Amino acid sequence: MSESTKKTVQPNKQQLLNRLKKIEGQVRGVHQMIENDRYCVDVLHQISAIQSAMNKVSLALLEDHTHHCVVNAIKGQDGEAAIEELMSVMRTMTK
């Protein structure tokens, strides 16, 4: 199974979906702000809030992945691969 088709049970799925719905609303709000020619600084503040919210979603998902997928891989003797995958994700997230 390829990396992109792996399935896992997401323990905090509903919380993540709720956060993403809120972010979706914020993005629509920024779209409207730009359509309505709102002050650039106000738009930038909203974009910053969206970026912060996305970072929180990413960190929550990363925490769940570490506590569940990585722990299970280590218990199942596939820890090195799981740690390397985790580190690869961390390198991507911190670019």
Secondary structure as UniProt FT lines:
FT   HELIX           3..5
FT   TURN            11..12
FT   HELIX           13..35
FT   TURN            36..37
FT   HELIX           40..65
FT   HELIX           66..70
FT   HELIX           71..75
FT   TURN            76..77
FT   HELIX           79..93
//
